[in-house]
Amino acid sequence: MYVILFNVIDSLIKPEEKFASVVREIQCVINGYSLSRVYVSYSSILDTAYKEWRDKLIKSPLYEDSLFLEELSYRARIYIVTNLDKMSVKQLLVRNNLDVFVQDVISSEDVKRYKPSREFFEYVSKKVNSPIPSIMLISSNPYDVLVAKSLNMKAHWLNRKGEVFIFPSNLQPDSVIKSIKSIAESTAQHKVDSSMGDSALRCS
């Protein structure tokens, strides 16, 4: 049975441009922290702006294809991997009725290491009780994909905006996609786990 990991921003939710700009700036800081193995919470980075930022996150609209999580959940275990605080992401899922399709949210606050560090993904592997090569990552962050591929994880870059990122020749993503629908279609070609019971019939 599949284990599929999704990140949040620009994969599931579509943040407003001003908010997205702040997220990109923070991501640059986090990439540095990941390399230096330093961890401080998102709330500490944002300081006094954290509450406003958190409210914007929870109220951000979904991409329409996020609803394919329901279909994928019938033949895979879905986890959200994030550097955001776990409670905020869970509230976002509940608000959009996606929580029932997600096994759990795994946050950098659990590991005290930021995604996309090697330690983060190794922790995820233990948490979901699956070896890294059997896990599939869907992420809008090319650095997530880069590190995942270096660990021999299946990784697809969800590039909704047609951005350019140069991957090393030996660490290419398994595919570059524009929609979660592509993953739903490709996994539909594989056999559904019979242990899932009647829900498996919904994949036919």
N, C-alpha and C positions, 0 to 999 in steps of 0.2 A: 504494500500500500504506500502511496506517495506521502512524503512530507513536503509541503510547499510553504516557503517563507515569503512574506510580503513586507516591504517597508511602507511607510504611511504617506508622507508628503510627495505629491506628484505621481504616486502610484494609485492610492485610494482616494485621496482628497485633492481638491484643486484650490489652493490658497489664493487669496487676492494678491495682486502684484506687490503691494507694499509689504505685506506679511511675508511673501515668498522671497523678497529681497533680503529681509532680516534673516530668514532661514539660511539663505546662501552664505551670508556673512558668518553666521554661527558655524556652518558646516566647514568653512575654511579653518576656523579655530579648532574645531573638533578633529579635523584631519591631522593637525599638528599635535594635538593631545594623544591621538591614537599612535602616532609614530613614536612619541616620547613616553608612552605608557602612563600618562597622567590622567586622572579622572577628577572632575568636579561636576556637580550636578548642573543640569540645564538651568534650573532656577537661580543658581549662583552666577552663571554666565549672564543671564538677562537681568539679574538684580531686581530693581524696583519695577521694571517693565514686565515682570513675569506674569502677573495676574491678567493684565490686558492681553498679553500674547497667548496665554492659556485659553482665555475665553474665545479668542479668534480661531484658535485651533479647533476647539470643540464645535464651533458653529460653521466651520468651513464646509462648502458643498462637496458632495461626492462626484467623482467621475461616473458617468452612467454605467460604464463597464465594470465598476466595482461590484455590481450586483451579480456578476459571474462567480463571486465567491460562493454563492449558494450552490451552483452547479458543481463547482470544484470540490465542495465539502462532502459530496456524496461519494467521491472516490479518492479523497486525500485528507490528510490531517493538515489543517491550515493554522499557521502561527503568524503573528505579527512580530516583526523584529524592528526595534526602534531605539533611538537615543532620547526620545521624549519620555516624560515620566509616565509610568504604567497607568496610573489612575486616569489621567487625561485621555489617553488612548482608549481605555475601556469605556469611558463616558462617551467618546466619539462613536465607538462601535454601537453602543446601546442606543444612542440618539438616532442612529441611522439603521437600526434593526439588523446589524451585521454580527452582533455578538454571538448569536446562536450558531453561526457557521465557523467560528474561530475557536480553536482549542485553548489558546492562551496568548497573552502578550508577553514577549520577552524583551525586557528593557535593559539598557546599559546600566541602570541603577541596580539591577540584579547582580551584574557581573563586576561592577566597578571598573569596567573597561568600555570604551566607546566602540561602537560599530563604525568603521569596518576593521577593527583590529582582529588579529588571528585569535587572540584569547576569547573574544566575543563569540566568534563562530564555533570555536571548540566547546565553549560552554553550551551553546545552543544544541550542538550535537548530543551532548550528554543529557540535556534537559528533555529533548524530544525522544531520547533513547533510540537514535538511528545513526548509523555511521555516516560521516560527511559525504561520501560519494553517492549515497542514496537520497540525499536532500536536494531539493530544487529551490533556488532563490529567484524571485522576481523583484527587481529593484530599479527605481528611477535614478539611483545614484551609481554612476559608473565605477566609483571607487569600491563600493560594496561588491560589485561584480568582479572587479580586478582581484581583490583579496580572496573572494570565494573560489575563483578559478585556480588561484595559486594553491588552494587547499584541496583541489580536485572535486569541488562541488559543482553540480549542474547550476548554471547561472544564466539568466536571460536579462538583457538590459531593456527596460521599459522606457523607450525614448519617445515620449509623446510629442516633443517639440522639435524633433529633427536636429538635435544638438550634435556637435562633432566632438568625439573623444578618441584619441589614438591608443588602442590597446596593443601591447606587445604581441608579436606573432604567435607566441606560445601560450598566451592567456586571453584568447579571443572569447567573447561570450558565446554561449551555445546558439543564441539567436538575438537579433535586435528586433524588438516588436513595438508596435504603436498602441496596442490594446490588450487588455487581459483576455479578451475574447480569443485571441490566438492561442493562449495556453489552454483555455477551455476546449477548443477544437482539437488541439494536438493530443491532449490527455484523453479525450473521448475515444480515441482510436485504440486505447489500451483496455485490457480487461479490468472490470470493476471487481474489487475485493468481495468475494461471496459472503464473508463474515459480516458484512454491513447490513445484511437482512433485507427487508422490504424496501428500504430507501434506495438500494442499488437499482431497483426497477425504474427509478425516476431518471436514470442515465440513459435509458434505451431510446 
